[in-house]
Amino acid sequence: MIPAADLRAAFRSLLRTPVRSFLVLQGIAWGVGIAIFPAAVLEGSRKAALERAEELGTGRVSLEAEPGTRPLDLDDLAALRAGLPGFQRFRVAPFRVHERTLRRPTQDGRLRPGEIFLVATDPEALRVRSQEVARGRFLEPGDDLPGAPAACVLEPGAAAALFPGEDPLGRRVPLPEGAGEAVVAGVLAPRSDRALRTDDFGLETDHFLSDRIWRMLGSFGVTKPADEWKRTDRCVLLPLRLLPREGGAVDTLVARTLPQEAPALAEALRAALADRGAEALARANLVWPVLASKRIERFLLLKDALVLACLAMGGVVIANVMLLTLLERTAEIAVRRTEGATRGDIALQFLAEAAALGVGGAALGVPLGFLLAWVRLQFAPFSLFTFAFPGGTVAAACAVGIATAVLAGVLPARRAALLEPAAALGEP
């Protein structure tokens, strides 16, 4: 336990030169900050990938036919629903998107610009796309039987656009090309803004870097899909029979599984379709495979080496500066010795100064680490990236930083304790 007098003397000494003290503790601060920064981002993103999988689609895989090849069809859907060896049961839903959008007449009789998507699907779509029914019901298997009453389900934006201020349940929505009308059977709950901004690859569509990412992907032959309907709440969902296609073709198949299996499942689904003569593009979240890979562990080892280097540099700086200041403080040490301070008191004072620098550096390093994490996230166009408070890493980094500072103060403390007061007072 360091006596209160030694602590007061240590703090007075540090406060006399605040600029120098601040510059000295930076080595510890950067070491602690660099330890916290990647851990905060990685732990937060991994947690988000698992806890917000339904919202952000971490476990979803979208399949579309490559341009110029045969379209995916309902037979492909049936084959995938039979399951794949080595994978847990996953859900698959088909989607047909009408080429035009439904238009609602305005009060002056003119047509409002296209704002409603007609999307044909089946009952699995509710769980595959992680949506919920707010009122009424979702599509049921009986809705797709020949002769069944035409039913539809509205997403909240479609309900507000088609029937503003009215109860849409039981109302009728016109089908394209004179195919009649469909009765509204249910209305879905709204999705989060983040979910509406996230595409199949996990990119935030409104991020200032998203266009650059797509240009980079385009250089590798990855085309940007025309799938705006997935990122809107203005869809009218219909049974498949109400939007028929030749040969039972579908525009998209969407599978949902555990986030951990999504990357491998994407490749397996593409291979299964290739065996059936279909060339498919598989789109899944780009970030999750990286977060789950062992390469991240190697990165963390590199990060730890960098942290140790920063802390070692900080320790060397603290030791050297305290040794240099020892030459300036010989008279102060001599006066304390003549006032009755023992060699142990002098050593404890210098150790207290080193510890104070370590505590100050750690206290500065914690917000610095989160500031670095926040700045990094501003340049991450993926909605999965976020940060969390890595309690274990923060505690360990602070403890190592303070210990480094204290160890760096041992040699200066020993030199100061061995200083003879008579010789010190005799110096000019």
Contacts in CASP RR format, 6 or more apart in sequence:
PFRMAT RR
TARGET T0000
AUTHOR 0000-0000-0000
METHOD contacts of the structure
MODEL  1
MIPAADLRAAFRSLLRTPVRSFLVLQGIAWGVGIAIFPAAVLEGSRKAAL
ERAEELGTGRVSLEAEPGTRPLDLDDLAALRAGLPGFQRFRVAPFRVHER
TLRRPTQDGRLRPGEIFLVATDPEALRVRSQEVARGRFLEPGDDLPGAPA
ACVLEPGAAAALFPGEDPLGRRVPLPEGAGEAVVAGVLAPRSDRALRTDD
FGLETDHFLSDRIWRMLGSFGVTKPADEWKRTDRCVLLPLRLLPREGGAV
DTLVARTLPQEAPALAEALRAALADRGAEALARANLVWPVLASKRIERFL
LLKDALVLACLAMGGVVIANVMLLTLLERTAEIAVRRTEGATRGDIALQF
LAEAAALGVGGAALGVPLGFLLAWVRLQFAPFSLFTFAFPGGTVAAACAV
GIATAVLAGVLPARRAALLEPAAALGEP
2 348 0 8 1.000
2 351 0 8 1.000
2 352 0 8 1.000
2 355 0 8 1.000
3 345 0 8 1.000
3 348 0 8 1.000
5 345 0 8 1.000
6 345 0 8 1.000
6 348 0 8 1.000
6 349 0 8 1.000
6 352 0 8 1.000
7 352 0 8 1.000
9 336 0 8 1.000
9 349 0 8 1.000
9 352 0 8 1.000
10 349 0 8 1.000
10 350 0 8 1.000
10 352 0 8 1.000
10 353 0 8 1.000
10 356 0 8 1.000
11 352 0 8 1.000
11 356 0 8 1.000
13 329 0 8 1.000
13 332 0 8 1.000
13 349 0 8 1.000
13 353 0 8 1.000
14 21 0 8 1.000
14 353 0 8 1.000
14 356 0 8 1.000
14 357 0 8 1.000
15 21 0 8 1.000
20 321 0 8 1.000
21 357 0 8 1.000
24 317 0 8 1.000
24 318 0 8 1.000
24 321 0 8 1.000
24 357 0 8 1.000
25 318 0 8 1.000
25 357 0 8 1.000
25 358 0 8 1.000
25 360 0 8 1.000
25 361 0 8 1.000
25 364 0 8 1.000
25 405 0 8 1.000
26 314 0 8 1.000
26 361 0 8 1.000
26 364 0 8 1.000
27 310 0 8 1.000
27 311 0 8 1.000
27 313 0 8 1.000
27 314 0 8 1.000
27 315 0 8 1.000
27 317 0 8 1.000
27 361 0 8 1.000
28 311 0 8 1.000
28 314 0 8 1.000
28 315 0 8 1.000
28 318 0 8 1.000
28 357 0 8 1.000
28 358 0 8 1.000
28 360 0 8 1.000
28 361 0 8 1.000
28 362 0 8 1.000
28 365 0 8 1.000
28 401 0 8 1.000
28 402 0 8 1.000
28 404 0 8 1.000
28 405 0 8 1.000
29 360 0 8 1.000
29 361 0 8 1.000
29 362 0 8 1.000
29 364 0 8 1.000
29 365 0 8 1.000
29 368 0 8 1.000
30 310 0 8 1.000
30 365 0 8 1.000
30 368 0 8 1.000
31 307 0 8 1.000
31 310 0 8 1.000
31 311 0 8 1.000
31 314 0 8 1.000
31 365 0 8 1.000
31 397 0 8 1.000
31 401 0 8 1.000
32 311 0 8 1.000
32 361 0 8 1.000
32 362 0 8 1.000
32 364 0 8 1.000
32 365 0 8 1.000
32 366 0 8 1.000
32 368 0 8 1.000
32 369 0 8 1.000
32 397 0 8 1.000
32 398 0 8 1.000
32 401 0 8 1.000
33 365 0 8 1.000
33 366 0 8 1.000
33 368 0 8 1.000
33 369 0 8 1.000
33 372 0 8 1.000
33 397 0 8 1.000
34 303 0 8 1.000
34 306 0 8 1.000
34 307 0 8 1.000
34 310 0 8 1.000
34 369 0 8 1.000
34 372 0 8 1.000
35 303 0 8 1.000
35 304 0 8 1.000
35 307 0 8 1.000
35 393 0 8 1.000
35 396 0 8 1.000
35 397 0 8 1.000
35 400 0 8 1.000
36 365 0 8 1.000
36 366 0 8 1.000
36 368 0 8 1.000
36 369 0 8 1.000
36 370 0 8 1.000
36 373 0 8 1.000
36 390 0 8 1.000
36 393 0 8 1.000
36 394 0 8 1.000
36 397 0 8 1.000
37 369 0 8 1.000
37 370 0 8 1.000
37 372 0 8 1.000
37 373 0 8 1.000
37 376 0 8 1.000
38 299 0 8 1.000
38 300 0 8 1.000
38 303 0 8 1.000
39 300 0 8 1.000
39 390 0 8 1.000
39 393 0 8 1.000
40 369 0 8 1.000
40 370 0 8 1.000
40 373 0 8 1.000
40 387 0 8 1.000
40 388 0 8 1.000
40 389 0 8 1.000
40 390 0 8 1.000
40 393 0 8 1.000
41 373 0 8 1.000
41 376 0 8 1.000
41 377 0 8 1.000
41 385 0 8 1.000
41 386 0 8 1.000
41 387 0 8 1.000
42 291 0 8 1.000
42 296 0 8 1.000
42 300 0 8 1.000
43 387 0 8 1.000
43 388 0 8 1.000
43 390 0 8 1.000
43 393 0 8 1.000
44 386 0 8 1.000
44 387 0 8 1.000
44 388 0 8 1.000
45 287 0 8 1.000
45 291 0 8 1.000
45 384 0 8 1.000
45 385 0 8 1.000
45 386 0 8 1.000
45 387 0 8 1.000
46 291 0 8 1.000
46 292 0 8 1.000
47 388 0 8 1.000
48 56 0 8 1.000
48 384 0 8 1.000
48 385 0 8 1.000
48 386 0 8 1.000
49 56 0 8 1.000
49 58 0 8 1.000
49 259 0 8 1.000
49 285 0 8 1.000
49 287 0 8 1.000
49 288 0 8 1.000
49 291 0 8 1.000
49 292 0 8 1.000
49 384 0 8 1.000
50 58 0 8 1.000
50 259 0 8 1.000
52 58 0 8 1.000
52 384 0 8 1.000
53 59 0 8 1.000
53 258 0 8 1.000
53 259 0 8 1.000
54 130 0 8 1.000
55 130 0 8 1.000
55 191 0 8 1.000
55 192 0 8 1.000
55 194 0 8 1.000
55 195 0 8 1.000
56 194 0 8 1.000
56 195 0 8 1.000
56 198 0 8 1.000
56 202 0 8 1.000
56 285 0 8 1.000
56 383 0 8 1.000
56 384 0 8 1.000
57 130 0 8 1.000
57 195 0 8 1.000
57 198 0 8 1.000
57 202 0 8 1.000
57 256 0 8 1.000
57 285 0 8 1.000
58 259 0 8 1.000
58 262 0 8 1.000
58 285 0 8 1.000
58 288 0 8 1.000
58 384 0 8 1.000
59 256 0 8 1.000
59 257 0 8 1.000
59 258 0 8 1.000
59 259 0 8 1.000
59 261 0 8 1.000
59 262 0 8 1.000
59 284 0 8 1.000
59 285 0 8 1.000
59 288 0 8 1.000
60 128 0 8 1.000
60 129 0 8 1.000
60 200 0 8 1.000
60 254 0 8 1.000
60 255 0 8 1.000
60 256 0 8 1.000
60 262 0 8 1.000
60 284 0 8 1.000
60 285 0 8 1.000
61 254 0 8 1.000
61 255 0 8 1.000
61 256 0 8 1.000
61 257 0 8 1.000
61 262 0 8 1.000
61 265 0 8 1.000
61 266 0 8 1.000
61 269 0 8 1.000
61 282 0 8 1.000
61 283 0 8 1.000
61 284 0 8 1.000
62 200 0 8 1.000
62 225 0 8 1.000
62 227 0 8 1.000
62 252 0 8 1.000
62 253 0 8 1.000
62 254 0 8 1.000
62 282 0 8 1.000
62 283 0 8 1.000
62 284 0 8 1.000
63 72 0 8 1.000
63 252 0 8 1.000
63 253 0 8 1.000
63 254 0 8 1.000
63 255 0 8 1.000
63 269 0 8 1.000
63 270 0 8 1.000
63 273 0 8 1.000
63 280 0 8 1.000
63 281 0 8 1.000
63 282 0 8 1.000
63 283 0 8 1.000
64 72 0 8 1.000
64 225 0 8 1.000
64 251 0 8 1.000
64 252 0 8 1.000
64 253 0 8 1.000
64 280 0 8 1.000
64 281 0 8 1.000
64 283 0 8 1.000
65 71 0 8 1.000
65 72 0 8 1.000
65 278 0 8 1.000
65 279 0 8 1.000
65 280 0 8 1.000
65 281 0 8 1.000
66 279 0 8 1.000
66 280 0 8 1.000
66 281 0 8 1.000
67 223 0 8 1.000
69 278 0 8 1.000
69 279 0 8 1.000
70 277 0 8 1.000
70 278 0 8 1.000
70 279 0 8 1.000
71 245 0 8 1.000
71 249 0 8 1.000
71 250 0 8 1.000
71 251 0 8 1.000
72 94 0 8 1.000
72 249 0 8 1.000
72 250 0 8 1.000
72 251 0 8 1.000
72 252 0 8 1.000
72 253 0 8 1.000
72 273 0 8 1.000
72 278 0 8 1.000
72 280 0 8 1.000
73 247 0 8 1.000
73 248 0 8 1.000
73 249 0 8 1.000
73 250 0 8 1.000
74 94 0 8 1.000
74 240 0 8 1.000
74 248 0 8 1.000
74 250 0 8 1.000
75 276 0 8 1.000
76 253 0 8 1.000
76 273 0 8 1.000
76 276 0 8 1.000
76 278 0 8 1.000
77 92 0 8 1.000
77 94 0 8 1.000
77 250 0 8 1.000
77 253 0 8 1.000
79 272 0 8 1.000
79 276 0 8 1.000
80 92 0 8 1.000
80 253 0 8 1.000
80 255 0 8 1.000
80 269 0 8 1.000
80 272 0 8 1.000
80 273 0 8 1.000
81 92 0 8 1.000
83 89 0 8 1.000
83 90 0 8 1.000
84 265 0 8 1.000
84 268 0 8 1.000
84 269 0 8 1.000
84 272 0 8 1.000
87 257 0 8 1.000
87 261 0 8 1.000
87 264 0 8 1.000
87 265 0 8 1.000
87 268 0 8 1.000
88 257 0 8 1.000
88 258 0 8 1.000
88 261 0 8 1.000
90 255 0 8 1.000
90 256 0 8 1.000
90 257 0 8 1.000
90 261 0 8 1.000
90 265 0 8 1.000
91 124 0 8 1.000
91 127 0 8 1.000
91 128 0 8 1.000
91 255 0 8 1.000
91 256 0 8 1.000
91 257 0 8 1.000
92 124 0 8 1.000
92 128 0 8 1.000
92 253 0 8 1.000
92 254 0 8 1.000
92 255 0 8 1.000
92 256 0 8 1.000
93 121 0 8 1.000
93 122 0 8 1.000
93 124 0 8 1.000
93 125 0 8 1.000
93 128 0 8 1.000
93 129 0 8 1.000
93 253 0 8 1.000
93 254 0 8 1.000
94 121 0 8 1.000
94 122 0 8 1.000
94 240 0 8 1.000
94 250 0 8 1.000
94 252 0 8 1.000
94 253 0 8 1.000
95 119 0 8 1.000
95 120 0 8 1.000
95 121 0 8 1.000
95 125 0 8 1.000
95 250 0 8 1.000
95 251 0 8 1.000
95 252 0 8 1.000
95 253 0 8 1.000
95 254 0 8 1.000
96 119 0 8 1.000
96 120 0 8 1.000
96 121 0 8 1.000
96 240 0 8 1.000
96 243 0 8 1.000
96 245 0 8 1.000
96 249 0 8 1.000
96 250 0 8 1.000
96 251 0 8 1.000
97 117 0 8 1.000
97 118 0 8 1.000
97 119 0 8 1.000
97 120 0 8 1.000
97 229 0 8 1.000
97 251 0 8 1.000
97 252 0 8 1.000
98 117 0 8 1.000
98 118 0 8 1.000
98 119 0 8 1.000
98 120 0 8 1.000
98 176 0 8 1.000
98 243 0 8 1.000
100 118 0 8 1.000
100 176 0 8 1.000
101 114 0 8 1.000
101 115 0 8 1.000
101 116 0 8 1.000
101 117 0 8 1.000
101 118 0 8 1.000
102 114 0 8 1.000
102 116 0 8 1.000
102 117 0 8 1.000
102 118 0 8 1.000
102 173 0 8 1.000
102 174 0 8 1.000
102 176 0 8 1.000
102 236 0 8 1.000
103 111 0 8 1.000
103 112 0 8 1.000
103 113 0 8 1.000
103 114 0 8 1.000
103 115 0 8 1.000
103 116 0 8 1.000
104 111 0 8 1.000
104 112 0 8 1.000
104 115 0 8 1.000
104 116 0 8 1.000
104 161 0 8 1.000
104 162 0 8 1.000
105 111 0 8 1.000
105 112 0 8 1.000
106 112 0 8 1.000
112 161 0 8 1.000
115 161 0 8 1.000
115 234 0 8 1.000
116 158 0 8 1.000
116 161 0 8 1.000
116 162 0 8 1.000
116 234 0 8 1.000
116 235 0 8 1.000
116 236 0 8 1.000
117 158 0 8 1.000
117 228 0 8 1.000
117 229 0 8 1.000
117 232 0 8 1.000
117 234 0 8 1.000
117 235 0 8 1.000
117 236 0 8 1.000
118 175 0 8 1.000
118 176 0 8 1.000
118 235 0 8 1.000
118 236 0 8 1.000
118 238 0 8 1.000
118 243 0 8 1.000
119 229 0 8 1.000
119 235 0 8 1.000
119 236 0 8 1.000
119 237 0 8 1.000
119 238 0 8 1.000
120 237 0 8 1.000
120 238 0 8 1.000
120 239 0 8 1.000
120 240 0 8 1.000
120 241 0 8 1.000
120 242 0 8 1.000
120 243 0 8 1.000
121 139 0 8 1.000
121 237 0 8 1.000
121 238 0 8 1.000
121 240 0 8 1.000
122 139 0 8 1.000
122 141 0 8 1.000
122 144 0 8 1.000
122 239 0 8 1.000
122 240 0 8 1.000
123 138 0 8 1.000
123 139 0 8 1.000
123 140 0 8 1.000
123 141 0 8 1.000
125 131 0 8 1.000
125 139 0 8 1.000
125 237 0 8 1.000
125 254 0 8 1.000
126 132 0 8 1.000
126 133 0 8 1.000
126 138 0 8 1.000
126 139 0 8 1.000
127 256 0 8 1.000
128 254 0 8 1.000
128 255 0 8 1.000
128 256 0 8 1.000
129 230 0 8 1.000
129 254 0 8 1.000
129 256 0 8 1.000
130 256 0 8 1.000
131 155 0 8 1.000
131 188 0 8 1.000
131 189 0 8 1.000
131 191 0 8 1.000
132 188 0 8 1.000
132 189 0 8 1.000
133 153 0 8 1.000
133 186 0 8 1.000
133 187 0 8 1.000
133 188 0 8 1.000
133 189 0 8 1.000
134 156 0 8 1.000
134 187 0 8 1.000
134 188 0 8 1.000
134 189 0 8 1.000
134 190 0 8 1.000
135 169 0 8 1.000
135 186 0 8 1.000
135 187 0 8 1.000
136 169 0 8 1.000
136 185 0 8 1.000
136 186 0 8 1.000
136 187 0 8 1.000
137 153 0 8 1.000
137 185 0 8 1.000
137 186 0 8 1.000
138 153 0 8 1.000
138 185 0 8 1.000
138 186 0 8 1.000
138 188 0 8 1.000
138 237 0 8 1.000
139 151 0 8 1.000
139 153 0 8 1.000
139 185 0 8 1.000
139 237 0 8 1.000
139 238 0 8 1.000
139 239 0 8 1.000
142 148 0 8 1.000
143 149 0 8 1.000
143 151 0 8 1.000
143 185 0 8 1.000
143 239 0 8 1.000
144 239 0 8 1.000
144 240 0 8 1.000
144 241 0 8 1.000
146 241 0 8 1.000
148 239 0 8 1.000
149 183 0 8 1.000
150 175 0 8 1.000
150 180 0 8 1.000
150 181 0 8 1.000
150 182 0 8 1.000
150 183 0 8 1.000
150 238 0 8 1.000
150 239 0 8 1.000
150 242 0 8 1.000
151 182 0 8 1.000
151 183 0 8 1.000
151 184 0 8 1.000
151 185 0 8 1.000
151 238 0 8 1.000
151 239 0 8 1.000
152 173 0 8 1.000
152 182 0 8 1.000
152 183 0 8 1.000
152 184 0 8 1.000
152 185 0 8 1.000
152 236 0 8 1.000
152 237 0 8 1.000
152 238 0 8 1.000
152 242 0 8 1.000
153 184 0 8 1.000
153 185 0 8 1.000
153 186 0 8 1.000
153 187 0 8 1.000
153 188 0 8 1.000
153 236 0 8 1.000
153 237 0 8 1.000
154 162 0 8 1.000
154 168 0 8 1.000
154 173 0 8 1.000
154 184 0 8 1.000
154 186 0 8 1.000
154 187 0 8 1.000
154 188 0 8 1.000
154 235 0 8 1.000
154 236 0 8 1.000
154 237 0 8 1.000
155 187 0 8 1.000
155 188 0 8 1.000
155 232 0 8 1.000
155 233 0 8 1.000
155 234 0 8 1.000
155 235 0 8 1.000
155 236 0 8 1.000
155 237 0 8 1.000
156 187 0 8 1.000
156 188 0 8 1.000
156 189 0 8 1.000
156 190 0 8 1.000
156 233 0 8 1.000
157 190 0 8 1.000
157 232 0 8 1.000
157 233 0 8 1.000
157 234 0 8 1.000
158 233 0 8 1.000
158 234 0 8 1.000
158 235 0 8 1.000
158 236 0 8 1.000
159 168 0 8 1.000
159 184 0 8 1.000
159 187 0 8 1.000
161 234 0 8 1.000
162 168 0 8 1.000
162 171 0 8 1.000
162 173 0 8 1.000
162 236 0 8 1.000
163 171 0 8 1.000
168 184 0 8 1.000
168 186 0 8 1.000
168 187 0 8 1.000
169 184 0 8 1.000
169 185 0 8 1.000
169 186 0 8 1.000
169 187 0 8 1.000
170 183 0 8 1.000
170 184 0 8 1.000
170 185 0 8 1.000
171 183 0 8 1.000
171 184 0 8 1.000
172 181 0 8 1.000
172 182 0 8 1.000
172 183 0 8 1.000
172 184 0 8 1.000
173 181 0 8 1.000
173 182 0 8 1.000
173 183 0 8 1.000
173 184 0 8 1.000
173 236 0 8 1.000
174 180 0 8 1.000
174 181 0 8 1.000
175 181 0 8 1.000
175 182 0 8 1.000
175 238 0 8 1.000
175 242 0 8 1.000
176 243 0 8 1.000
179 242 0 8 1.000
182 236 0 8 1.000
182 238 0 8 1.000
182 242 0 8 1.000
188 233 0 8 1.000
188 237 0 8 1.000
190 233 0 8 1.000
191 233 0 8 1.000
194 204 0 8 1.000
194 383 0 8 1.000
196 231 0 8 1.000
196 232 0 8 1.000
196 233 0 8 1.000
197 204 0 8 1.000
197 205 0 8 1.000
197 206 0 8 1.000
197 231 0 8 1.000
197 383 0 8 1.000
198 204 0 8 1.000
198 205 0 8 1.000
198 231 0 8 1.000
198 383 0 8 1.000
199 205 0 8 1.000
199 225 0 8 1.000
199 227 0 8 1.000
199 230 0 8 1.000
199 231 0 8 1.000
200 225 0 8 1.000
200 227 0 8 1.000
200 230 0 8 1.000
200 283 0 8 1.000
200 284 0 8 1.000
200 285 0 8 1.000
201 217 0 8 1.000
201 283 0 8 1.000
201 284 0 8 1.000
201 285 0 8 1.000
201 286 0 8 1.000
202 285 0 8 1.000
202 286 0 8 1.000
202 287 0 8 1.000
202 382 0 8 1.000
202 383 0 8 1.000
202 384 0 8 1.000
203 210 0 8 1.000
203 213 0 8 1.000
203 214 0 8 1.000
203 286 0 8 1.000
203 381 0 8 1.000
203 382 0 8 1.000
203 383 0 8 1.000
204 210 0 8 1.000
204 381 0 8 1.000
204 382 0 8 1.000
204 383 0 8 1.000
205 231 0 8 1.000
207 381 0 8 1.000
208 381 0 8 1.000
209 379 0 8 1.000
209 381 0 8 1.000
210 381 0 8 1.000
213 381 0 8 1.000
214 224 0 8 1.000
217 224 0 8 1.000
218 224 0 8 1.000
225 283 0 8 1.000
227 252 0 8 1.000
229 235 0 8 1.000
255 265 0 8 1.000
255 269 0 8 1.000
257 265 0 8 1.000
259 285 0 8 1.000
259 288 0 8 1.000
260 292 0 8 1.000
262 284 0 8 1.000
262 285 0 8 1.000
262 288 0 8 1.000
263 284 0 8 1.000
263 288 0 8 1.000
263 289 0 8 1.000
263 292 0 8 1.000
265 284 0 8 1.000
266 282 0 8 1.000
266 283 0 8 1.000
266 284 0 8 1.000
267 282 0 8 1.000
269 280 0 8 1.000
269 282 0 8 1.000
270 280 0 8 1.000
270 281 0 8 1.000
270 282 0 8 1.000
273 279 0 8 1.000
273 280 0 8 1.000
274 280 0 8 1.000
285 384 0 8 1.000
286 382 0 8 1.000
287 382 0 8 1.000
287 384 0 8 1.000
287 385 0 8 1.000
288 384 0 8 1.000
290 296 0 8 1.000
291 384 0 8 1.000
307 397 0 8 1.000
311 400 0 8 1.000
311 401 0 8 1.000
311 404 0 8 1.000
312 404 0 8 1.000
314 404 0 8 1.000
314 405 0 8 1.000
314 408 0 8 1.000
315 404 0 8 1.000
315 405 0 8 1.000
315 407 0 8 1.000
315 408 0 8 1.000
316 408 0 8 1.000
318 354 0 8 1.000
318 357 0 8 1.000
318 358 0 8 1.000
318 405 0 8 1.000
318 408 0 8 1.000
318 409 0 8 1.000
319 408 0 8 1.000
319 409 0 8 1.000
319 411 0 8 1.000
319 412 0 8 1.000
322 350 0 8 1.000
322 353 0 8 1.000
322 354 0 8 1.000
322 408 0 8 1.000
322 409 0 8 1.000
322 412 0 8 1.000
323 411 0 8 1.000
323 412 0 8 1.000
323 415 0 8 1.000
326 333 0 8 1.000
326 412 0 8 1.000
326 415 0 8 1.000
326 416 0 8 1.000
326 419 0 8 1.000
329 416 0 8 1.000
330 419 0 8 1.000
330 424 0 8 1.000
330 427 0 8 1.000
331 424 0 8 1.000
331 425 0 8 1.000
331 427 0 8 1.000
333 346 0 8 1.000
333 416 0 8 1.000
333 419 0 8 1.000
333 421 0 8 1.000
333 424 0 8 1.000
334 419 0 8 1.000
334 421 0 8 1.000
334 422 0 8 1.000
334 424 0 8 1.000
334 425 0 8 1.000
336 345 0 8 1.000
336 346 0 8 1.000
336 349 0 8 1.000
337 346 0 8 1.000
337 419 0 8 1.000
337 421 0 8 1.000
338 421 0 8 1.000
338 425 0 8 1.000
343 417 0 8 1.000
343 418 0 8 1.000
344 417 0 8 1.000
346 413 0 8 1.000
346 416 0 8 1.000
346 417 0 8 1.000
346 419 0 8 1.000
347 413 0 8 1.000
347 414 0 8 1.000
347 416 0 8 1.000
347 417 0 8 1.000
348 413 0 8 1.000
349 413 0 8 1.000
349 416 0 8 1.000
350 409 0 8 1.000
350 412 0 8 1.000
350 413 0 8 1.000
350 416 0 8 1.000
350 417 0 8 1.000
351 406 0 8 1.000
351 409 0 8 1.000
351 410 0 8 1.000
351 413 0 8 1.000
353 409 0 8 1.000
354 405 0 8 1.000
354 406 0 8 1.000
354 408 0 8 1.000
354 409 0 8 1.000
354 410 0 8 1.000
354 412 0 8 1.000
354 413 0 8 1.000
355 402 0 8 1.000
355 405 0 8 1.000
355 406 0 8 1.000
357 405 0 8 1.000
358 401 0 8 1.000
358 402 0 8 1.000
358 404 0 8 1.000
358 405 0 8 1.000
358 406 0 8 1.000
359 402 0 8 1.000
359 405 0 8 1.000
361 401 0 8 1.000
361 405 0 8 1.000
362 397 0 8 1.000
362 398 0 8 1.000
362 401 0 8 1.000
362 402 0 8 1.000
366 394 0 8 1.000
366 398 0 8 1.000
370 387 0 8 1.000
373 387 0 8 1.000
374 387 0 8 1.000
377 385 0 8 1.000
377 386 0 8 1.000
377 387 0 8 1.000
END
